[in-house]
Amino acid sequence: MADRSIWNDKISRQAFIEKGKEVFEATRAELAEQEGAVVVAIEPETGECFVGKTLGEANRAAAEKHIDKWLYFVRVNDPESAIPLPAW
């Protein structure tokens, strides 16, 4: 099970979100060019991005490598629609 401290600790959660945003902004143009990239699951520590047409698809791609880790999910065309969630 993913470490819940990121959700319970506001400072840790905000740092996680900021890192996720940084990775997204650095890769945004490249991600927008990928076919089927509607939602991106970002693993902020490694900077790895996993795309899908849905949140579920992006999660499945990320969970193969990062099960039980928190991911930063964001819509490619709407970066304000973002949320940290553990991979499932």
N, C-alpha and C positions, 0 to 999 in steps of 0.2 A: 504494500500500500504506500502511496506517495506521502512524503513528509508533510504533515499538516501545518507545520510552523509557518510556512510561507503565507498561509491563509489567515492564521491567527495573529501574526505579527505585522502590523501596518507598515513598518519600516522595511522589513524584508519583502513584503508584497509589492510595495512601491518600487523598490530597487529592481525586482524581477520584471515588473511592467516596463520600467524605463529601459532596461537592457533589451527586452523584447522589441520595444519601439525602435531602438537604435539599429538592431539587426534588420528589422523590417525596412526602415528608411534606407539603409545601405544596399538592400537587395530589391527594393520595390520595382524599379524599372525592369530588371531581369525577370522578376516574378510575373509582372504584368504581361510579358511576352510569351510566357509558357501557356500552351494550350490546356484548357481545363483548370487553370489556376483561379479559383474563386475564393477559396479559403486557404490560409496558410497556417500550419502548425509550426511554431518556432521553438527550438530548444536553445534558450539564450546562452547557456554556458558554452556550447560548442558552436553556436551560430548556424546550425543546420536548419534548413527549411524543408517542409514537406507539404506539397500542395494537393488539393482535391477540389472537386466540384461542390462538395458539402463538407461540413465540419466532421462528419463521420468518416469520410474518405481521407481527409487530411490526418485525422487521428489514427486511423488504421495504418497509414504509411509511417507515421512517427512512432507508433507503439511497437512496431516490429523491432525498432532499435532502442527506444527509450521508454519501455514499459515502466510504470510506477514512478514516472518523473512528471514534474509540472511542465506544461507547455503554454506558450502564448499563442492563442488563436486570434487571427485577424482576417477580415475581409480585404481582398486586394483593392477593390474599388471604394472601400469605405473604412479607412483606418480607425475611425472612431468606434466602429463596431468590433471591439476587441475584448477578450476576456482570458484570464489565466485559469486553466483547468488541468487536473492531473490526467495523464493518458489513461485510457481504459480499454 
